[in-house]
Amino acid sequence: MKVLSFMMHGRFSHFCAPYTNVYRLTQPCPTKTAIMGFVGSVLGIEKDDFSLYQKIQCGVEISSEYHTTSIPYLTRQGFPGSAANKKSSRTSVEVIVKPSYRVYIAEENIKEDSILSNIQKLIKQQEPVFTPYLGLAQFIASTDFQISEVVEGKLVKNMDTDVNGAFIRGFHGELDFDKINTLSKEENKLRITEFEGLKGIKSPRDFEHAVFTVNLDGGAVPLKNVKNILNIPAWNKYVPIF
């Protein structure tokens, strides 16, 4: 399996939690749909084309201090020139301030004209087909993608290790509380939270939901009896992929 990584970052981001509407909460990091949308915008893939979900897998790691704030919005029904009720309503959107994520994209059976090589080429040239953004169209992503080279990765299982990135308990392993409880105050930099997100989409529109766990401080998290973890020796990392 081959893998590359790049940065998703900008001034603000919002990855809408699926269970909120009036006060729109954000997920702390992008899940598969947001990452596939980001990659699709680079490659010029239309939003109704779900082929990427079957071709590549991804992982994501928080790389910045996690901080949120609320932005008020006024919404109006109708559009200029319409006869619809133009009554305004106020809503608040939770956004992440100065977000930064390290994204990992993995592909099997890689060929010369692979998805990874096309992503790398377009990002290096800073020529994405569509404009990449961070959850909402008004939150444009930085063009400083910090794209890596394509390196080797290998799936590992049935071992205990520290993983970098968001993971799904059960699907990727379980928290190693024995190890966590032995960490000193200086070593324990875990600020763990859980959130519901999309793990993937099956054709035609079968959405796969999962509960993700992530360290908001971005450090590695001890897991035991892992599976679906990509070992990347070149970067000395174990990354949960989905």
ZIRAWO-V726913 format. One record per backbone hydrogen bond with DSSP energy under -1.0 kcal/mol. CO is the residue of the C=O (numbers start at 0). NH is the residue of the N-H. E is the energy in kcal/mol with one decimal. If there is no record, write none. Layout:
# ZIRAWO-V726913
co->{CO:CO}
nh->{NH:NH}
e->{E:E}
This chain:
# ZIRAWO-V726913
co->{0:1:2:3:4:5:7:8:10:12:14:16:23:24:30:31:32:33:34:35:36:37:38:39:39:40:41:45:49:50:51:56:57:58:59:60:66:68:70:72:74:78:88:90:91:92:94:95:98:99:100:101:102:103:104:105:106:113:114:115:116:117:118:119:120:121:122:131:133:135:137:138:142:144:150:153:155:158:160:162:166:167:171:172:173:174:175:176:178:179:183:186:190:192:194:196:197:199:201:205:207:207:209:211:212:213:214:220:221:222:223:225:227:228:229:230:231:231:236:237:238}
nh->{152:106:150:104:147:102:100:141:97:95:26:19:93:16:34:35:36:37:38:39:40:41:42:43:44:129:128:48:52:53:55:105:241:103:165:101:96:94:92:90:88:81:74:72:23:70:68:12:9:62:7:60:5:58:3:56:1:117:118:119:120:121:122:123:124:126:125:140:13:138:139:133:144:6:2:230:228:225:222:220:212:171:226:169:223:176:179:180:181:182:187:188:215:213:211:209:31:207:205:201:198:199:196:194:166:192:217:162:175:160:173:157:240:155:238:153:234:236:231:163:229}
e->{-2.7:-2.4:-2.9:-2.7:-2.5:-3.0:-2.3:-3.4:-3.2:-2.8:-3.3:-1.6:-2.9:-2.5:-2.3:-3.1:-2.2:-2.1:-2.7:-3.0:-1.9:-1.6:-2.3:-1.5:-2.8:-3.2:-1.9:-1.8:-1.2:-1.1:-2.2:-2.8:-2.3:-2.7:-2.5:-2.8:-3.0:-3.1:-2.5:-2.7:-2.3:-2.4:-3.1:-3.6:-2.0:-2.6:-2.3:-1.2:-1.5:-3.1:-2.5:-2.2:-1.8:-1.9:-2.0:-2.3:-2.4:-1.9:-2.7:-2.7:-2.3:-2.4:-2.5:-2.5:-1.9:-3.0:-1.0:-2.2:-1.9:-2.0:-1.1:-3.1:-1.7:-3.9:-2.5:-3.2:-1.2:-2.7:-2.9:-2.5:-3.3:-2.9:-1.5:-2.3:-2.8:-1.4:-2.4:-2.7:-1.0:-1.2:-2.6:-1.4:-2.9:-2.3:-3.1:-2.4:-1.3:-2.8:-3.2:-2.6:-3.3:-1.1:-2.7:-2.2:-2.7:-2.1:-1.9:-2.8:-2.2:-1.8:-1.8:-2.6:-1.9:-2.7:-2.7:-2.2:-1.4:-1.6:-3.2:-2.9:-3.2}
